[in-house]
Amino acid sequence: MRPLPQPIEGIVSSVIKKMGLETRFKETQILKLWKDWVGALVARHALPYRVVNKKLVVYVDNSTWLEELNRYYKTWILKRIQTALGKGIVEEMIFKIGEKPEEKNDKKGKVK
């Protein structure tokens, strides 16, 4: 008897869980969905970089936006991320002034 066809998203989700990559996958969703969550205006001035110890590092283009995000948007953005991904992925946000660093690969192709 042949198995019944399954939706691809269910299969992908199952494989991600079995490989222990669920948290990393959710972290990558931040990069993908950032503009939808924060809007075009904020996205023009702030780019998420990576999650380190449940802290999302976001680079902003100037001190005015750094202050604005810390003062008015931080809690709101954090709640949106937690609603979408669950509370265990990102617990804090850190805003830094500057350009988002480029990922550097070692000789074996691994990201440093």
Phi and psi in degrees as a GROMACS rama.xvg file:
@    title "Ramachandran Plot"
@    xaxis  label "Phi"
@    yaxis  label "Psi"
@TYPE xy
-82.6647  142.451  ARG-2
-68.8242  150.417  PRO-3
-72.0036  145.465  LEU-4
-62.0695  145.198  PRO-5
-122.248  150.087  GLN-6
-61.7285  140.516  PRO-7
-60.8873  -36.5965  ILE-8
-63.0897  -33.1659  GLU-9
-67.7167  -38.3138  GLY-10
-68.335  -46.7793  ILE-11
-61.0892  -44.9497  VAL-12
-59.7127  -42.3677  SER-13
-63.8074  -43.207  SER-14
-64.7244  -43.2177  VAL-15
-59.8256  -43.4344  ILE-16
-64.7906  -45.6653  LYS-17
-61.9616  -32.1947  LYS-18
-86.8836  -2.86099  MET-19
73.6545  27.9923  GLY-20
-108.22  11.3492  LEU-21
-59.3684  -45.9836  GLU-22
-63.9206  -46.0184  THR-23
-62.4229  -40.1628  ARG-24
-61.435  -44.0935  PHE-25
-63.6852  -37.7496  LYS-26
-61.9742  -38.8966  GLU-27
-68.6697  -24.5784  THR-28
-64.8276  -26.9264  GLN-29
-60.3025  -46.1686  ILE-30
-63.3792  -40.2347  LEU-31
-70.6347  -39.5721  LYS-32
-103.79  1.85353  LEU-33
-50.3222  -52.9331  TRP-34
-60.8697  -39.1637  LYS-35
-64.0935  -37.7426  ASP-36
-75.7411  -40.1828  TRP-37
-103.667  -15.8946  VAL-38
92.0587  160.263  GLY-39
-63.9165  -38.588  ALA-40
-62.4626  -52.3175  LEU-41
-64.2076  -41.406  VAL-42
-61.9218  -27.6972  ALA-43
-69.1139  -23.1234  ARG-44
-112.582  -11.2244  HIS-45
-140.167  126.864  ALA-46
-123.838  127.725  LEU-47
-68.5683  144.363  PRO-48
-109.006  -63.5742  TYR-49
-164.597  166.219  ARG-50
-103.966  125.261  VAL-51
-127.648  118.546  VAL-52
51.4418  46.2012  ASN-53
66.61  17.3483  LYS-54
-113.524  122.282  LYS-55
-84.9784  121.664  LEU-56
-93.4299  125.561  VAL-57
-125.163  128.754  VAL-58
-94.7055  133.223  TYR-59
-117.792  156.939  VAL-60
-87.2185  -10.2501  ASP-61
-162.883  169.609  ASN-62
-68.3253  -29.1304  SER-63
-63.2355  -46.0773  THR-64
-69.3559  -35.1602  TRP-65
-56.8399  -48.942  LEU-66
-65.1368  -44.2322  GLU-67
-59.4397  -46.8396  GLU-68
-66.1087  -44.5995  LEU-69
-62.6215  -42.3308  ASN-70
-78.9174  -44.0037  ARG-71
-113.212  -27.6135  TYR-72
-108.605  -21.5691  TYR-73
-53.967  -52.5538  LYS-74
-64.1385  -42.0414  THR-75
-62.847  -46.7463  TRP-76
-63.8925  -44.7722  ILE-77
-59.0175  -42.7867  LEU-78
-63.7748  -38.0904  LYS-79
-64.9638  -43.0139  ARG-80
-64.4003  -46.7296  ILE-81
-64.5683  -35.6362  GLN-82
-65.0914  -41.7007  THR-83
-75.5134  -39.7167  ALA-84
-109.468  -13.7562  LEU-85
100.663  155.603  GLY-86
-74.2003  -18.733  LYS-87
-80.7158  -6.88322  GLY-88
-87.4942  -53.1303  ILE-89
-126.681  122.579  VAL-90
-111.858  -13.641  GLU-91
-152.585  156.643  GLU-92
-125.275  138.49  MET-93
-123.022  123.961  ILE-94
-101.163  134.207  PHE-95
-129.833  144.542  LYS-96
-84.1416  135.172  ILE-97
135.397  179.331  GLY-98
-85.8604  146.225  GLU-99
-62.0956  123.875  LYS-100
-63.7406  148.829  PRO-101
-79.2423  144.498  GLU-102
-73.2238  136.51  GLU-103
-108.334  134.466  LYS-104
-99.6812  141.816  ASN-105
-83.423  -174.986  ASP-106
-64.1554  -24.1105  LYS-107
-91.8004  3.39479  LYS-108
86.6532  6.43624  GLY-109
-86.2842  142.835  LYS-110
-75.0188  132.306  VAL-111
